[in-house]
Amino acid sequence: MAGRSGLLSCVGSKKDERAGMQIQLNGRSKEVATGATVADLLVELELDSRTLAVERNLELAPRTEHAATQLAEGDRIEIVTLVGGG
């Protein structure tokens, strides 16, 4: 795997433990930095928190608490985009 970057090159390696932690994001494994918050995750994903809802371990994470809600190893995060229309 020399020369490859990102999640696939880190999974299952000692490097993975130092670089961050694993969460489940919409049913898929994702590596995030240790100490990352919901707000950090949304910034990394280039998502606007005003147009979505975030659930952490089956509980709604209020938008006002995104910056203070720290992610933990194994968290299950679901992000749902809000769509307007009629």
C-alpha positions, 0 to 999 in steps of 0.5 A: 500500500505504499504511496496510498493515503487516507482511510484505506491505508491506515485501517488495521495498522498501528498508525491508525491508533496514533492518527485518530479514531474510528466512528461509523458515519451513515453506516460506513467506517470513518477515521476522525482525529482524536478529540474531534467534535461534531462541528469539526466533522461537518467542516471536514465534510464541507457540510452546512449545519444549517441544512442538516440534522446530526444524530449521535448514538441514536440521539439528536445532537442539537446544532447549538451543541455541535462544537461542544459534542466531542466524538468518541471511538465507535460513535455511530453518526447519522447525518441527514440533509434537509430538503425543501420543496413541495 
